């Protein structure tokens, strides 16, 4: 009985902790989807052939991207493109060969100045 209670409590705690940091349906201050990555929030915005990842804190306030490095992989069917991102104030930006197509899968690989790294996945909605 104690084991079942402990297991149920553990599952409840894990579920609430992971729900706290899910931002898939959450929109950022610029209208893009927000995901947690490497201890910061990244908001994905695409315009023409420019991809932008706005770097935000827990309250969606801009953070400096100084010292951050990133790469993005864009996959749409059999089309794949990897783009190196550059610092731009509170964002990392890059230029693609063509506009990001609807339903593309976009994977951000980010490294902070402190050496923390991670990945976040986005899907183009438009």
Phi, psi and omega in degrees: 000314178299322180297315180297319179296316179296320179295317180295318179296318179299316179296320179296317180293317179296316180299316181289325179293318181287328178293328180298328186252011175274128180232018184308317182268354183282134177256144179273182183295343179253012176088000181267161177292148182242136176226151174280137175203128175053036176085004176230174173256142177238127177255124182267125177226135180234135178217115183062235180260013179255128173252135182231135174241101178287131181265124187230158173270187182299335181259018181063028175265141182300139173243153177292138176265008183303128178085354179277147174234151181200158176221148178234138175250123180247123182235127175222101185064236180269354178279128178226140176216135175250131183232129174280135182262149179241151176296140175211084182057256183257026184209165168245133185229155175205161179248132179262165179289327176214164182301148178290122184283154175303147179069009176292148173263128185239122180244121178264129171249120188233142174229130181273165177300335180279358178092002178282135181228161179186177180231151174220144180245138179230152173237129179295131183268327187294000000 
